[in-house]
Amino acid sequence: MVWSGDHQAARAPMIGRYAEREAIGRLLASVRDGFSAVLVLTGDAGVGKSRLLEYAAESAQDLTVVRLVGVEAETRLGYGALHRLLRPYLGRLSALPQRQREALNAAFGLTDASPSDRHLVGLAALTLLSDTATAAPMLCLVDDVQWLDRESAETLAFVGRRLYADCLGLLFAGRDGTGDHDVFGALPALRLEGLAQAEARALLTDGVTGHLDQTVAERLVTGTGGNPLALLELAVNLGSEQLAGVAPLPEPLPLHRQLEEHFRQSAARLPADTQTLLLLMAMTPTDDQATLWRAAGALGLSVRSATPAVAAGILNRGTIAEFRHPLIRSAVHSAASPEERRRVQAALAATSTPERRAWHLAEATDGPDDRVAAELEAASERAQARGGYSEQALVLTRAAEMTTHPGKRAERYLHAAQAHLTSGNPAAVPALLDLAAPDLTGPAARVHATRLRASVEMFHARIRELPAILLDAVADLRTTDPMASWDLLREATNAAIVGGRMITGTTPREVAKATADAWREPALPAWSPDPLMAALARSIAYGYAAGAPALAAALARLRTSDELQEQNAFSVMVSIAADELWDIEAKREILGKLVTADRDRGALHGLSIALNALATVEIWDGRFAAAENCYIESDDYMTATGFRASGDFNKALLYAWTGQEAELRAAVATMNAMAENLGIGLTYPWIGQTLSIFEIGRGRYREALDALLAVFTDQPLVLDDVNLAAMIEAGLRAGDRKAATMAMERLEERAPLAGTPWALGLLARCRALMTDDDTAEQLYQESISQLEKVPVAVELAWSRLLFGEWLRRRRRRADARVQLRSAYESFESWGAAPFAERARVELLATGETARKRTVDAQFDLTPQELQVATRAASGLTNAEIATQLFVTTSTIEFHLSRVFRKLGITSRKQIGRRLGETDAGD
């Protein structure tokens, strides 16, 4: 059967498409087997995506099938499409965890609660769909994803990335690129091409009732590229003489845009009231029949107006008016005259909810109108309250376009740009700032624009020019707004630290001095980042002696707060400040709070950054498996939020300690490229640290020293403190006492000022290295005593290794064995291969053969299983684990069942004993 007579597009034959049908079959089989599956169908208009969705629905009659179709007129309504999809299941909201329930209620405007992080909304949607699918396996079909609002598209893509064992299938369909928000790129995709020649001819032949000339058939197939919709439309609409080769064919053939024009012409032949009803339908979601017919009544239209469209094959037959093909909806919408659109929009404005009224009213208004602009601004505030930031941006942009006063118009453009930035769409910001620029009045407005431009650059990690731009903005602001000036200076300092020696137009010290001099400590909450940023600035501008007390006070203040949250990569600044003081305890505590707060809020981007910083804490304590878990989880969240996982270069320190040379060299190459291409100079001392640890472990001291000398300066900014001990050892062993002495002088100055056990332990170790007499023994013992007080197990083992080497050279073999054996067993158990080998060789020289420990490879648990297992062993419930890892309880149950089988246990109480007291934990 073809699309003729009753014009039922859903009944078009499935000629060809064998691979596509097999893919859908596999997706359905996964759902029936209790798993989840996701597939994105892309391709040109008319290529058969919607028909494949219908095929999937027909093949899934044993599943609960839910449908959603994107509507072009609804693309600006934040979370609007998601609300339409989840509306039948909102009765289940009470079963969701409280924060997830609050997130969805806020997103849908059901409560007055503040908007939640969009990824917490995504987790809530995931939980709601998964819980529903637990009762009855479900298939969600989402067509025309290019017309989904940004928030809904991002949420559904997030759900697709987090599904695992949830009896839920997601099948998306959209045109190539899926619109302006291609958030589906990380999901499995299948691009549909035109049918092969033989299949296309068969489809065309089946659709023609009379004679079909083979030459004509070949030309039609070639001219349409095998596009099924174009072929079927030609089969129905070409004359019998054209198909028989007697009369000429139309030029050009209806393909892609021409096909849409063909639909426009078909609709244009209908009566005027039918065309108006079609336009109204194109502007209204299919499932919002109440609004459709209220507006139709306001326009004087009735159900009878649809009859000619049904007869012409524009609409499907049935009780619910719907277009035969999504492309027809788009064609009708784009073909309407401005006057007719305004008339329909006015009818919708008169009958719609307050959330939609303002937009419809604006679309119904010809030219600027300050009254309508004010309504739009009020509507944007309601969108912001729900977390619909992309809607807020679009509504504010429209409000600006309708504003007559230049200054007010510029202000609304600025706020629209801010909303776009908040929504994660920085690409839209520069154009709005350009529109606002001519009418910005006063320094405050210009500074606001500057900060937005700077934020776009930070978003893309383009650092070089930022500090200078922000300092210029401070100069423009002068003393008119001290708080705004401070915010700019804080951001400039952040950028200067990240950019380091790569910034242009100023220097890190100039930026830091301006910030330190401007700091006037007001009454601030304990969680404020300001004191820490001021302390970092003071340390850079006026030296370590001036900055260390301020850094210590700022870290102590943060440790007292229970309200920490990640902001502008604050975890990176915390990590730098703590390293400057060798304060591992403050670093662990504050980063742990940031991780917990971001996890609770669903702030996955900030959480991924904080986890990367926390991984370094685990490494220094010899918990390499825990660090690996942090990196895995961080990369998982990066992917979940649509970013590329960045673990390769973040894991450089772990690669150095474990001796993975190829991986380390690749990470270093990536960091060098980041420094050169993006101006991120912070990577250089990081490179020096990782390479020096690796080379010292291998006994290649000259190479280690060269790596450190490349980043050693008279006034270093960051990361040099934790590198000083390595530089002293490398310098002495490489025969470069001058270099060792330079580092020692700095360590002698700074370690006592820091006063932490880590700092004092390294100071004692390095004094022992620099000493030629027997006082070294007492210094090594002091180093070990200090390092035992804090969680820096690798440093403790390192001191034992050096002490053991010193004892062996003094021919005190028995004493040496005690220290070397302890060092070897620690390094070997962690997987610190280079240092373990160095300790093994030294131990062998004392006459003792080291026994290589057999470390259980965690029973072959996958990283995901290990994360679940360790959390279950700590006493968390499945629901709590699911909330922490941003997956569903079904996924946790599946992973735990595999953990039980691999560990050979029957109870979660046995997990901890089977894993042992290894450092696999979180």
Secondary structure, DSSP 4 states (H G I P E B T S, - for coil): --SSTT--GGG----S-HHHHHHHHHHHHHHHTT--EEEEEEESTTSSHHHHHHHHHHHTTTSEEEEEE--GGGTTSTTHHHHHHHGGGGGGGGGS-HHHHHHHHHHTTSS-PPPPPHHHHHHHHHHHHHHHHHHS-EEEEEE-GGGS-HHHHHHHHHHHHH-SSSSEEEEEEEETT-TT--TTTTS-EEE--PPPHHHHHHHHHHH-SS---HHHHHHHHHHHTT-HHHHHHHHHHS-HHHHTTSSPPPSS---THHHHHHHHHHHHTS-HHHHHHHHHHHTS-TT-HHHHHHHHHHTT--GGGGHHHHHTTSB-SSSS--BSSHHHHHHHHHHS-HHHHHHHHHHHHHHS-HHHHHHHHHHT--S--HHHHHHHHHHHHHHHHTT-HHHHHHHHHHHHHT--SHHHHHHHHHHHHHHHHHTT-GGGHHHHHHHHGGG--HHHHHHHHHHHHHHHHHHTT--TTHHHHHHHHHHHHTTS-HHHHHHHHHHHHHHHHHHGGG--SS-HHHHHHHHHHH-------TT-SHHHHHHHHHHHHH-HHHHHHHHHHHHHHHHT-S-----TTHHHHHHHHHHHTT-HHHHHHHHHHHHHHHHHHT-HHHHHHHHHHHHHHHHHTT-HHHHHHHHHHHHHHHHHTTPPP-HHHHTHHHHHHHT-HHHHHHHHHHHHHHHHHH--TTHHHHHHHHHHHHHHHTT-HHHHHHHHHTT--SS--SSSGGGHHHHHHHHHHTT-HHHHHHHHHHHHHHHHHH--HHHHHHHHHHHHHH--STHHHHHHHHHHHHHTTTT-HHHHHHHHHHHHHHHHHTT-HHHHHHHHHHHHHHHHHHT-HHHHHHHHHHHHHTT-PPPPP----GGG--HHHHHHHHHHHTT--HHHHHHHHTS-HHHHHHHHHHHHHHHT-SSGGGHHHHHTT-TT--
